[in-house]
């Protein structure tokens, strides 16, 4: 990323062009344009409803898949294989001297094998298509994907493979959240580091929804945090999971 040249160019454009339009361009380049979506709570219920989950009472049926789901508050059978839905997102958030900027990746694929009786039997992995990284500003995204940072031409995917789980309940009830702690190997730009994602999950309407996060640094993955004449960026990067999973038939 030609950090200094790009941002100086944005400032020069503001000076030369002037007016609200130029400021809007500068604001879009340096500001946050992506809000982190929740998948647990009312937002998750809306997502599940759109996916075709219907019915109340002793049980309900997902009209798209025909699978039986638990009634609210009932113990759900969550054991088995799950697949990450295309509605899932991962966010990389960096804090600048101006504000926190979120980069969204919606190209998420992966699986999670759930075993509430044996935490060691749980297994999860995920892959991110870094080519679809999106902060709401294509010029900024292009530079972040370039050789000085993510270098997506040579490293198009980032991955996470869980090696251990903690705090899983022995039973999961429909509509209730439970803590989720996953430790595993995160690989970005071909460099692998052990990280721990801490957060929560919930079973709702036939879906498993996960909200979890960890903090890494630019330097851990072979990058320098951006510093330029306009703003500074902290070395920490918060990685946030917002996952919807469907149980395999």
N, C-alpha and C positions, 0 to 999 in steps of 0.2 A: 504494500500500500504506500503510495507516494504521499505520505500523511501531510507534510508541511505544504507541499505544492498544491495539493487539492484544496485544503482549507483556506490557504491564502488566496487561491483562485476564487473561492466562494466569497470571501470578504471583498476582493477587488470588484467582483461583479455587483455586489451591493452598492459599492461606492460609485461605480460608473453608471449603473442603470438607475439607481435611486428609486424611491417610492415604495409603495406597499407590495408591488409585485416582486421586486428584488428582495425585500425582507422576507417575503413568503418563501422564496427559493432558499435563502440562507437558513431560515427557520426549519424547513423540511430537511435540509442536509445535516444540520447539527442537532436537531431536536428528536424527541421520541415520537414515533408514528404508529407503534404497535402496543396494544394493551394485552396483558396476559389474561387468557380466558380461564375461567374456573370450570371444572368438570365434576365437582362434588357439590350437592345442594340443589337449588332450584334450577341452575343452569344445566346440571346433569339430567334432571328430570325432563327438561325441555328437549334435550338431545335424544334421550331414550324414547320420548313420545314421538319425535320426528322419525325415529328409526322404525317405528311400527309396533311398539309395545302397548298392549291394550289389556283392559280388564282389571277388576278389583275383587276383594273378598278372599276366599280360601286359596286362590291361586290365579295366575293370569297367563296368557299365551302370547308370545311374540309372533305377530301375524306374518312377519317376513320369514322367520326360520321355523315356526311351528313348535318351538321348544317351550316347555312349561317353566314358569318362573314362580318364585315364592311370594306369598302375601307379605305386605309390610309388617315387619317385626318378627316374621317367622324365620326359623333357621334355614339357610339356603345351602344347597349342595354345590359348593364352589370348587371342589376337588377335581383335578383334571387339567387338560390343556386349554389354554386361552390364546387368542390371536389379537394383536394390536390393530384397532380399526383405523381406517384412513382419516377419520375425524380427529385423530390425535395430533398433538403438537409438542415440540420441545423448544424452549426459549433460552437464549444466551443473553444475559443482561449485564451491561457494563455501565458503571457510574462515571460520568464526566464532571468537570467543574461546573457544568450547567445543570444536568439532570441525568437520570438513569435512562439509557437507551436499550430497547429490547429488540433482539433479532429472532425471528420466528422461523422454525423449520417444520413444515407440515408433511415432509416426505419421510414418515416414520413407519418402519415395519419391524415385526418381532413377535416373540411368544413368551408365555409364562406358564410353567407347569406348577399348579397349586396343590399343596398337600398340608392341610391344617393339622394333621396328626404328627407330622415329622417335618420340622423346619428344614432339616438337611436335605430333604427330598425336593424342595422347591428349586426351580431353575428358571432363569429368565435371560433373554438376550434381545437386543434391539439394534437396528441399523438406521442411520440418518443419511439422507441424500443432501449433502451440503450444497449442491448446486441450486437448491430452492431456498436457501437462506434469504430471508426477506425482512428488512427493517422499514420498509415503506419508502425508501429512496434508492432507486436503481443505481445511481452513480456511486453512492456510499457502499452499497452491497457489492458492486463490481470490484472496488478496491479491497474490501475485506476478504473477498474470495481470491484475490491475487496472490502473487508469489511471496510478498512480504508478510502475509498473514496465513490464511487457511490453505492457500495453494490448491484449490479444488481440482485443477487440471490433473495434478499428480495424486491427490488424495481426495477423491470425490465423496467418500463415505467416512462417517464417524460411527463408532460402535460402543456398546456397553454390554458386558457379560457379567451377570451377578454370580458371586461366589459364595455368599452367605446371606441369610435372612434373620432378622430379629423382630421380636414383639408381635409376631403373628398370633391371632387368637386361635383357640382350639375349635371354635365355631363362629360362623359369620351369619349375622341376621340381616334380613332385607331392610334397607334404608338406614342402617347404622354404619358410622365410620369406625375404622380401627387403625392403630398406628402401624406404620410400615417403615422398616429400616433395611436397606439393601446395600451391601458392600460388594464391590466388584471392580472389574477392569474397564476403564474408560479410555478409548483410543481416539485421538484427534491428531490429524496431520501425521499419521503413522507412528505417533508416540503414545505409549500406554502407561497410565498411572492408576494406582488403586484409589478409589474414592468411595465415600459413603453417602448415599441418598437417604435423607430423612424426611418423613412426611406422613401422609395418611392415605387410606384407600377406603372405598365403600362399594358394597354390592347394592345395586338399585335397578329394578326392572329388567333383570337378566343381564346386566352389564357390570363389569368391574371397572371402577373409575379410580385413577391414581393421580395424586398431587404430591410431588416430592421434589427436593432440591439438594444440591451440593454446591460447594464453592471451590473453584480451581483458580490458577493464575495463568497469565499469558506466558510467563517464562517456563512454566512446567511443560508447556507444549511447543517450545521452541519459537516463541514470539515475544516481541517487546510491546509493552502497553503504549498506545499512541500519546505523544506529547507534541504540541505545536504552539504557534503563536496565539491561537485563538482559545484553546482549551486543553486541559490535561485530562487524562483518563486513569482511573485507579487500576492497580495491577490485578485486582480480583475480578473474576468472571463468575456470575451465579448461573448455574445450569438448572433449569426448572422443567420437570416433566408434567405434562397434562395429557394423560393417556386414557382412552376408552378401549376396553377389551371385550371381545365376544368369546363365549365358550364354544369350543369345537364340538361338533356333533359326535 
